[in-house]
């Protein structure tokens, strides 16, 4: 899985679970024109416990989350 595929998988899972989110950090900075040497994606999410299980289910075994 490429980093772009991973990002899209996470965004799809967040949307499917109804979890509001923002992509921040170097990926966001690069998108808006200020390139950074790192290529990581950071997420800010508004999460409540009843949506957490839905997020885990949507991501599946390819992702490891630490609740």
Backbone as XML, in Angstrom:
<?xml version="1.0"?>
<chain id="A" units="angstrom">
  <residue number="1" name="UNK">
    <atom name="N" x="0.853" y="-1.176" z="0.000"/>
    <atom name="CA" x="0.000" y="0.000" z="0.000"/>
    <atom name="C" x="0.899" y="1.240" z="0.000"/>
  </residue>
  <residue number="2" name="UNK">
    <atom name="N" x="0.629" y="2.150" z="-0.911"/>
    <atom name="CA" x="1.393" y="3.396" z="-0.946"/>
    <atom name="C" x="0.884" y="4.334" z="0.141"/>
  </residue>
  <residue number="3" name="UNK">
    <atom name="N" x="1.648" y="5.385" z="0.407"/>
    <atom name="CA" x="1.213" y="6.350" z="1.419"/>
    <atom name="C" x="-0.075" y="7.047" z="0.980"/>
  </residue>
  <residue number="4" name="UNK">
    <atom name="N" x="-0.218" y="7.302" z="-0.306"/>
    <atom name="CA" x="-1.444" y="7.924" z="-0.800"/>
    <atom name="C" x="-2.639" y="6.991" z="-0.610"/>
  </residue>
  <residue number="5" name="UNK">
    <atom name="N" x="-2.447" y="5.704" z="-0.906"/>
    <atom name="CA" x="-3.525" y="4.729" z="-0.700"/>
    <atom name="C" x="-3.891" y="4.636" z="0.780"/>
  </residue>
  <residue number="6" name="UNK">
    <atom name="N" x="-2.886" y="4.668" z="1.644"/>
    <atom name="CA" x="-3.143" y="4.635" z="3.086"/>
    <atom name="C" x="-3.937" y="5.838" z="3.543"/>
  </residue>
  <residue number="7" name="UNK">
    <atom name="N" x="-3.546" y="7.004" z="3.064"/>
    <atom name="CA" x="-4.260" y="8.235" z="3.412"/>
    <atom name="C" x="-5.714" y="8.157" z="2.978"/>
  </residue>
  <residue number="8" name="UNK">
    <atom name="N" x="-5.947" y="7.726" z="1.740"/>
    <atom name="CA" x="-7.318" y="7.636" z="1.238"/>
    <atom name="C" x="-8.128" y="6.582" z="1.994"/>
  </residue>
  <residue number="9" name="UNK">
    <atom name="N" x="-7.502" y="5.488" z="2.367"/>
    <atom name="CA" x="-8.179" y="4.451" z="3.149"/>
    <atom name="C" x="-8.622" y="4.999" z="4.500"/>
  </residue>
  <residue number="10" name="UNK">
    <atom name="N" x="-7.735" y="5.736" z="5.149"/>
    <atom name="CA" x="-8.070" y="6.316" z="6.454"/>
    <atom name="C" x="-9.177" y="7.351" z="6.318"/>
  </residue>
  <residue number="11" name="UNK">
    <atom name="N" x="-9.065" y="8.218" z="5.323"/>
    <atom name="CA" x="-10.112" y="9.230" z="5.129"/>
    <atom name="C" x="-11.460" y="8.590" z="4.821"/>
  </residue>
  <residue number="12" name="UNK">
    <atom name="N" x="-11.471" y="7.544" z="4.006"/>
    <atom name="CA" x="-12.719" y="6.833" z="3.704"/>
    <atom name="C" x="-13.309" y="6.210" z="4.965"/>
  </residue>
  <residue number="13" name="UNK">
    <atom name="N" x="-12.460" y="5.602" z="5.793"/>
    <atom name="CA" x="-12.936" y="4.968" z="7.028"/>
    <atom name="C" x="-13.500" y="6.004" z="7.991"/>
  </residue>
  <residue number="14" name="UNK">
    <atom name="N" x="-12.842" y="7.147" z="8.095"/>
    <atom name="CA" x="-13.346" y="8.219" z="8.969"/>
    <atom name="C" x="-14.700" y="8.721" z="8.476"/>
  </residue>
  <residue number="15" name="UNK">
    <atom name="N" x="-14.818" y="8.896" z="7.175"/>
    <atom name="CA" x="-16.091" y="9.359" z="6.608"/>
    <atom name="C" x="-17.188" y="8.325" z="6.815"/>
  </residue>
  <residue number="16" name="UNK">
    <atom name="N" x="-16.865" y="7.058" z="6.565"/>
    <atom name="CA" x="-17.832" y="5.974" z="6.731"/>
    <atom name="C" x="-18.326" y="5.887" z="8.177"/>
  </residue>
  <residue number="17" name="UNK">
    <atom name="N" x="-17.429" y="6.159" z="9.127"/>
    <atom name="CA" x="-17.786" y="6.103" z="10.545"/>
    <atom name="C" x="-18.457" y="7.397" z="11.026"/>
  </residue>
  <residue number="18" name="UNK">
    <atom name="N" x="-18.535" y="8.406" z="10.153"/>
    <atom name="CA" x="-19.159" y="9.675" z="10.531"/>
    <atom name="C" x="-18.315" y="10.479" z="11.495"/>
  </residue>
  <residue number="19" name="UNK">
    <atom name="N" x="-16.993" y="10.370" z="11.376"/>
    <atom name="CA" x="-16.077" y="11.045" z="12.291"/>
    <atom name="C" x="-15.501" y="12.276" z="11.601"/>
  </residue>
  <residue number="20" name="UNK">
    <atom name="N" x="-15.793" y="13.479" z="12.121"/>
    <atom name="CA" x="-15.212" y="14.693" z="11.542"/>
    <atom name="C" x="-13.688" y="14.663" z="11.679"/>
  </residue>
  <residue number="21" name="UNK">
    <atom name="N" x="-12.981" y="15.113" z="10.615"/>
    <atom name="CA" x="-11.521" y="15.043" z="10.644"/>
    <atom name="C" x="-10.886" y="16.148" z="9.814"/>
  </residue>
  <residue number="22" name="UNK">
    <atom name="N" x="-9.608" y="16.398" z="10.099"/>
    <atom name="CA" x="-8.771" y="17.319" z="9.334"/>
    <atom name="C" x="-7.445" y="16.635" z="9.072"/>
  </residue>
  <residue number="23" name="UNK">
    <atom name="N" x="-6.869" y="16.849" z="7.905"/>
    <atom name="CA" x="-5.507" y="16.398" z="7.637"/>
    <atom name="C" x="-4.606" y="17.606" z="7.904"/>
  </residue>
  <residue number="24" name="UNK">
    <atom name="N" x="-3.596" y="17.410" z="8.747"/>
    <atom name="CA" x="-2.685" y="18.493" z="9.120"/>
    <atom name="C" x="-1.243" y="18.007" z="8.978"/>
  </residue>
  <residue number="25" name="UNK">
    <atom name="N" x="-0.281" y="18.831" z="9.315"/>
    <atom name="CA" x="1.120" y="18.438" z="9.291"/>
    <atom name="C" x="1.743" y="18.640" z="7.925"/>
  </residue>
  <residue number="26" name="UNK">
    <atom name="N" x="2.813" y="17.887" z="7.648"/>
    <atom name="CA" x="3.597" y="18.136" z="6.438"/>
    <atom name="C" x="2.807" y="17.881" z="5.161"/>
  </residue>
  <residue number="27" name="UNK">
    <atom name="N" x="1.933" y="16.889" z="5.149"/>
    <atom name="CA" x="1.149" y="16.617" z="3.942"/>
    <atom name="C" x="0.260" y="17.811" z="3.603"/>
  </residue>
  <residue number="28" name="UNK">
    <atom name="N" x="-0.389" y="18.346" z="4.604"/>
    <atom name="CA" x="-1.244" y="19.514" z="4.402"/>
    <atom name="C" x="-0.420" y="20.730" z="3.976"/>
  </residue>
  <residue number="29" name="UNK">
    <atom name="N" x="0.716" y="20.923" z="4.613"/>
    <atom name="CA" x="1.592" y="22.040" z="4.283"/>
    <atom name="C" x="2.077" y="21.955" z="2.837"/>
  </residue>
  <residue number="30" name="UNK">
    <atom name="N" x="2.487" y="20.770" z="2.422"/>
    <atom name="CA" x="2.959" y="20.570" z="1.051"/>
    <atom name="C" x="1.839" y="20.823" z="0.043"/>
  </residue>
  <residue number="31" name="UNK">
    <atom name="N" x="0.634" y="20.367" z="0.373"/>
    <atom name="CA" x="-0.507" y="20.564" z="-0.518"/>
    <atom name="C" x="-0.759" y="22.053" z="-0.766"/>
  </residue>
  <residue number="32" name="UNK">
    <atom name="N" x="-0.608" y="22.858" z="0.291"/>
    <atom name="CA" x="-0.880" y="24.288" z="0.174"/>
    <atom name="C" x="0.341" y="25.096" z="-0.242"/>
  </residue>
  <residue number="33" name="UNK">
    <atom name="N" x="1.454" y="24.432" z="-0.656"/>
    <atom name="CA" x="2.544" y="25.141" z="-1.288"/>
    <atom name="C" x="3.811" y="25.325" z="-0.497"/>
  </residue>
  <residue number="34" name="UNK">
    <atom name="N" x="3.886" y="24.848" z="0.727"/>
    <atom name="CA" x="5.111" y="24.975" z="1.516"/>
    <atom name="C" x="5.636" y="23.564" z="1.751"/>
  </residue>
  <residue number="35" name="UNK">
    <atom name="N" x="6.518" y="23.128" z="0.856"/>
    <atom name="CA" x="7.021" y="21.756" z="0.924"/>
    <atom name="C" x="7.869" y="21.533" z="2.169"/>
  </residue>
  <residue number="36" name="UNK">
    <atom name="N" x="7.714" y="20.342" z="2.745"/>
    <atom name="CA" x="8.522" y="19.940" z="3.894"/>
    <atom name="C" x="9.198" y="18.619" z="3.551"/>
  </residue>
  <residue number="37" name="UNK">
    <atom name="N" x="10.286" y="18.332" z="4.240"/>
    <atom name="CA" x="11.052" y="17.131" z="3.914"/>
    <atom name="C" x="10.349" y="15.849" z="4.338"/>
  </residue>
  <residue number="38" name="UNK">
    <atom name="N" x="9.538" y="15.903" z="5.364"/>
    <atom name="CA" x="8.799" y="14.704" z="5.764"/>
    <atom name="C" x="7.528" y="14.611" z="4.935"/>
  </residue>
  <residue number="39" name="UNK">
    <atom name="N" x="7.034" y="13.412" z="4.776"/>
    <atom name="CA" x="5.835" y="13.188" z="3.954"/>
    <atom name="C" x="4.759" y="12.476" z="4.764"/>
  </residue>
  <residue number="40" name="UNK">
    <atom name="N" x="4.729" y="12.738" z="6.074"/>
    <atom name="CA" x="3.752" y="12.059" z="6.911"/>
    <atom name="C" x="2.423" y="12.803" z="6.905"/>
  </residue>
  <residue number="41" name="UNK">
    <atom name="N" x="1.383" y="12.091" z="7.259"/>
    <atom name="CA" x="0.046" y="12.677" z="7.373"/>
    <atom name="C" x="-0.378" y="12.601" z="8.834"/>
  </residue>
  <residue number="42" name="UNK">
    <atom name="N" x="-0.860" y="13.695" z="9.331"/>
    <atom name="CA" x="-1.381" y="13.751" z="10.689"/>
    <atom name="C" x="-2.856" y="14.093" z="10.607"/>
  </residue>
  <residue number="43" name="UNK">
    <atom name="N" x="-3.620" y="13.529" z="11.518"/>
    <atom name="CA" x="-5.058" y="13.731" z="11.507"/>
    <atom name="C" x="-5.507" y="14.317" z="12.835"/>
  </residue>
  <residue number="44" name="UNK">
    <atom name="N" x="-6.450" y="15.233" z="12.759"/>
    <atom name="CA" x="-7.165" y="15.702" z="13.945"/>
    <atom name="C" x="-8.578" y="15.179" z="13.773"/>
  </residue>
  <residue number="45" name="UNK">
    <atom name="N" x="-9.053" y="14.426" z="14.766"/>
    <atom name="CA" x="-10.387" y="13.856" z="14.652"/>
    <atom name="C" x="-11.203" y="14.177" z="15.890"/>
  </residue>
  <residue number="46" name="UNK">
    <atom name="N" x="-12.498" y="14.295" z="15.685"/>
    <atom name="CA" x="-13.436" y="14.453" z="16.794"/>
    <atom name="C" x="-14.053" y="13.087" z="17.011"/>
  </residue>
  <residue number="47" name="UNK">
    <atom name="N" x="-13.700" y="12.466" z="18.124"/>
    <atom name="CA" x="-14.054" y="11.074" z="18.314"/>
    <atom name="C" x="-14.824" y="10.867" z="19.601"/>
  </residue>
  <residue number="48" name="UNK">
    <atom name="N" x="-15.855" y="10.076" z="19.520"/>
    <atom name="CA" x="-16.524" y="9.601" z="20.718"/>
    <atom name="C" x="-16.463" y="8.073" z="20.705"/>
  </residue>
  <residue number="49" name="UNK">
    <atom name="N" x="-16.642" y="7.466" z="21.837"/>
    <atom name="CA" x="-16.376" y="6.032" z="21.979"/>
    <atom name="C" x="-17.270" y="5.153" z="21.114"/>
  </residue>
  <residue number="50" name="UNK">
    <atom name="N" x="-18.509" y="5.546" z="20.844"/>
    <atom name="CA" x="-19.368" y="4.658" z="20.054"/>
    <atom name="C" x="-18.966" y="4.615" z="18.580"/>
  </residue>
  <residue number="51" name="UNK">
    <atom name="N" x="-18.208" y="5.580" z="18.110"/>
    <atom name="CA" x="-17.743" y="5.555" z="16.719"/>
    <atom name="C" x="-16.379" y="4.884" z="16.573"/>
  </residue>
  <residue number="52" name="UNK">
    <atom name="N" x="-15.698" y="4.660" z="17.675"/>
    <atom name="CA" x="-14.366" y="4.061" z="17.636"/>
    <atom name="C" x="-14.411" y="2.650" z="17.050"/>
  </residue>
  <residue number="53" name="UNK">
    <atom name="N" x="-15.350" y="1.829" z="17.470"/>
    <atom name="CA" x="-15.466" y="0.461" z="16.957"/>
    <atom name="C" x="-15.735" y="0.467" z="15.454"/>
  </residue>
  <residue number="54" name="UNK">
    <atom name="N" x="-16.550" y="1.397" z="14.992"/>
    <atom name="CA" x="-16.848" y="1.498" z="13.566"/>
    <atom name="C" x="-15.585" y="1.849" z="12.779"/>
  </residue>
  <residue number="55" name="UNK">
    <atom name="N" x="-14.760" y="2.723" z="13.334"/>
    <atom name="CA" x="-13.502" y="3.086" z="12.682"/>
    <atom name="C" x="-12.578" y="1.877" z="12.610"/>
  </residue>
  <residue number="56" name="UNK">
    <atom name="N" x="-12.434" y="1.141" z="13.704"/>
    <atom name="CA" x="-11.593" y="-0.066" z="13.717"/>
    <atom name="C" x="-12.069" y="-1.059" z="12.668"/>
  </residue>
  <residue number="57" name="UNK">
    <atom name="N" x="-13.371" y="-1.279" z="12.588"/>
    <atom name="CA" x="-13.933" y="-2.227" z="11.627"/>
    <atom name="C" x="-13.678" y="-1.782" z="10.181"/>
  </residue>
  <residue number="58" name="UNK">
    <atom name="N" x="-13.812" y="-0.502" z="9.916"/>
    <atom name="CA" x="-13.624" y="0.010" z="8.558"/>
    <atom name="C" x="-12.176" y="-0.108" z="8.096"/>
  </residue>
  <residue number="59" name="UNK">
    <atom name="N" x="-11.237" y="0.089" z="9.006"/>
    <atom name="CA" x="-9.827" y="0.030" z="8.627"/>
    <atom name="C" x="-9.329" y="-1.394" z="8.442"/>
  </residue>
  <residue number="60" name="UNK">
    <atom name="N" x="-9.842" y="-2.313" z="9.224"/>
    <atom name="CA" x="-9.451" y="-3.715" z="9.084"/>
    <atom name="C" x="-8.052" y="-4.006" z="9.600"/>
  </residue>
  <residue number="61" name="UNK">
    <atom name="N" x="-7.555" y="-5.203" z="9.305"/>
    <atom name="CA" x="-6.293" y="-5.667" z="9.891"/>
    <atom name="C" x="-5.039" y="-5.008" z="9.295"/>
  </residue>
  <residue number="62" name="UNK">
    <atom name="N" x="-5.174" y="-4.250" z="8.230"/>
    <atom name="CA" x="-3.998" y="-3.601" z="7.644"/>
    <atom name="C" x="-3.482" y="-2.450" z="8.492"/>
  </residue>
  <residue number="63" name="UNK">
    <atom name="N" x="-4.307" y="-1.980" z="9.423"/>
    <atom name="CA" x="-3.947" y="-0.847" z="10.255"/>
    <atom name="C" x="-3.944" y="-1.248" z="11.714"/>
  </residue>
  <residue number="64" name="UNK">
    <atom name="N" x="-3.014" y="-0.700" z="12.452"/>
    <atom name="CA" x="-2.936" y="-0.939" z="13.893"/>
    <atom name="C" x="-3.236" y="0.364" z="14.605"/>
  </residue>
  <residue number="65" name="UNK">
    <atom name="N" x="-4.253" y="0.344" z="15.438"/>
    <atom name="CA" x="-4.633" y="1.522" z="16.201"/>
    <atom name="C" x="-4.485" y="1.224" z="17.687"/>
  </residue>
  <residue number="66" name="UNK">
    <atom name="N" x="-4.014" y="2.186" z="18.414"/>
    <atom name="CA" x="-3.870" y="2.047" z="19.857"/>
    <atom name="C" x="-4.923" y="2.928" z="20.524"/>
  </residue>
  <residue number="67" name="UNK">
    <atom name="N" x="-6.004" y="2.315" z="21.018"/>
    <atom name="CA" x="-7.072" y="3.123" z="21.605"/>
    <atom name="C" x="-6.599" y="3.857" z="22.839"/>
  </residue>
</chain>
